[in-house]
Amino acid sequence: MTLANTVTDTADLTSLWGVYSVFALIWYVLVAVALWKVFSKAGYPGILAIIPIVNVVILVKIAGYSAWLTLLYLIPIVNIVFSILVSIRVGRGFGKGGAWSFFLLWLFAFIGYFILGFGKATYSKPE
């Protein structure tokens, strides 16, 4: 076995089973749980929160936009602006203000979606 094969095998093993991947998996599960509750409150099947691209499409629909506008996430710079708009509209749908939505649904989304999902906020489709 050559040194190149050994290094490659070690890199493969480290990338799949390293400490960071374990934390990433735990993070993904927690975010999926938070989104599951948010989707359920908004009237969508919660299981859609597990599917990576579909959960973004559903968030755009919860914000009151057409699902086709999810394609804006593929355009650099536009995706940042659009994600802020989606966050503010989702927050508005749950009765939260713009500053709350910006900080807790865009900047610290992990915390904000848990608050929406497990809190007392109710969903009404934003206009």
Contacts in CASP RR format, 6 or more apart in sequence:
PFRMAT RR
TARGET T0000
AUTHOR 0000-0000-0000
METHOD contacts of the structure
MODEL  1
MTLANTVTDTADLTSLWGVYSVFALIWYVLVAVALWKVFSKAGYPGILAI
IPIVNVVILVKIAGYSAWLTLLYLIPIVNIVFSILVSIRVGRGFGKGGAW
SFFLLWLFAFIGYFILGFGKATYSKPE
15 21 0 8 1.000
27 110 0 8 1.000
30 110 0 8 1.000
31 109 0 8 1.000
31 110 0 8 1.000
31 113 0 8 1.000
32 49 0 8 1.000
32 50 0 8 1.000
32 55 0 8 1.000
33 49 0 8 1.000
34 110 0 8 1.000
34 112 0 8 1.000
34 113 0 8 1.000
34 114 0 8 1.000
34 116 0 8 1.000
34 117 0 8 1.000
34 118 0 8 1.000
35 46 0 8 1.000
35 49 0 8 1.000
35 55 0 8 1.000
35 59 0 8 1.000
35 113 0 8 1.000
36 46 0 8 1.000
36 47 0 8 1.000
36 49 0 8 1.000
36 50 0 8 1.000
37 46 0 8 1.000
37 113 0 8 1.000
37 116 0 8 1.000
37 117 0 8 1.000
37 118 0 8 1.000
38 49 0 8 1.000
38 62 0 8 1.000
38 90 0 8 1.000
38 113 0 8 1.000
38 116 0 8 1.000
38 117 0 8 1.000
39 45 0 8 1.000
39 46 0 8 1.000
39 48 0 8 1.000
39 49 0 8 1.000
39 55 0 8 1.000
39 58 0 8 1.000
39 62 0 8 1.000
40 46 0 8 1.000
41 94 0 8 1.000
41 116 0 8 1.000
41 117 0 8 1.000
41 121 0 8 1.000
41 122 0 8 1.000
41 123 0 8 1.000
42 62 0 8 1.000
42 123 0 8 1.000
43 123 0 8 1.000
44 58 0 8 1.000
44 61 0 8 1.000
44 62 0 8 1.000
48 54 0 8 1.000
48 55 0 8 1.000
48 58 0 8 1.000
49 55 0 8 1.000
49 58 0 8 1.000
56 70 0 8 1.000
56 73 0 8 1.000
57 67 0 8 1.000
57 70 0 8 1.000
59 86 0 8 1.000
59 90 0 8 1.000
60 66 0 8 1.000
60 67 0 8 1.000
60 69 0 8 1.000
60 70 0 8 1.000
60 86 0 8 1.000
61 67 0 8 1.000
62 90 0 8 1.000
62 93 0 8 1.000
62 123 0 8 1.000
63 85 0 8 1.000
63 86 0 8 1.000
63 89 0 8 1.000
63 90 0 8 1.000
63 126 0 8 1.000
64 89 0 8 1.000
64 125 0 8 1.000
64 126 0 8 1.000
65 86 0 8 1.000
65 89 0 8 1.000
69 82 0 8 1.000
72 78 0 8 1.000
72 79 0 8 1.000
72 82 0 8 1.000
73 79 0 8 1.000
73 82 0 8 1.000
73 83 0 8 1.000
83 106 0 8 1.000
84 102 0 8 1.000
84 106 0 8 1.000
87 101 0 8 1.000
87 102 0 8 1.000
87 105 0 8 1.000
87 106 0 8 1.000
87 109 0 8 1.000
88 97 0 8 1.000
88 98 0 8 1.000
88 101 0 8 1.000
88 102 0 8 1.000
88 105 0 8 1.000
88 106 0 8 1.000
89 126 0 8 1.000
90 101 0 8 1.000
90 105 0 8 1.000
90 116 0 8 1.000
91 97 0 8 1.000
91 98 0 8 1.000
91 100 0 8 1.000
91 101 0 8 1.000
91 105 0 8 1.000
91 116 0 8 1.000
92 98 0 8 1.000
92 101 0 8 1.000
92 126 0 8 1.000
93 123 0 8 1.000
93 124 0 8 1.000
93 125 0 8 1.000
93 126 0 8 1.000
94 116 0 8 1.000
94 121 0 8 1.000
94 122 0 8 1.000
94 123 0 8 1.000
95 121 0 8 1.000
95 124 0 8 1.000
96 104 0 8 1.000
96 105 0 8 1.000
96 116 0 8 1.000
96 121 0 8 1.000
104 111 0 8 1.000
104 112 0 8 1.000
104 115 0 8 1.000
105 112 0 8 1.000
105 113 0 8 1.000
105 116 0 8 1.000
115 121 0 8 1.000
END
